[in-house]
């Protein structure tokens, strides 16, 4: 069993090789008018994670809770060229929800060519029905390496969102929390979005391609 696991590890491509493969695929298949976005979803809970609090010295902090923990799912995409963002609020993260987000993306990019989506291999993305819909909508999935959230700008944006909006204080309702979270993402300036998503960093893994391969639009 150990030998089989070792062979599997050796056969799996390294993250560097996978990143190179992504870059080559984009350059080979790219046409004028295409757009590249990073897609990801995140879960919001009515009772948020408690990351910080205070209390009088010698007294135990009291943290009131409602006894229920409703949830909402935010699907989000960020355009790697313009930093334009698209957000969809859903109750779940299944196939139907992922497909609803694909339709939302295509409505927002009616005049674009193919939409290239950098994302993970979630079952809702790899499902045959989702793949068939993507083909009809002229959407191509580009799979990020497994267990590499640092390569996803949208994942980095979610981290900032949860730190600033969805932590420490409970919202009046889950719908109010989801609306506030979506508004936070959508009202960032392009410069703020690029910085918080890590796209402005000189170490951003697609920086060279974005600068040298595509001309500004």
Secondary structure, DSSP 4 states (H G I P E B T S, - for coil): -HHHHHHHHHHSPPHHHHHHHHHHHHHHH--TT-EEEEEEEEEEESS-B-------TTS-------S---EEEEEEEEETTT--EEEEEES--SHHHHHHHHHHHHHHTTT-SPEEEEE---HHHHSHHHHHHHHHTTEEEEEPPTT-GGG-HHHHHHHHHHHHTSBSS--S-HHHHHHHHHHHHHHS-HHHHHHHTTTTSTT-TTHHHHHHTSPP-
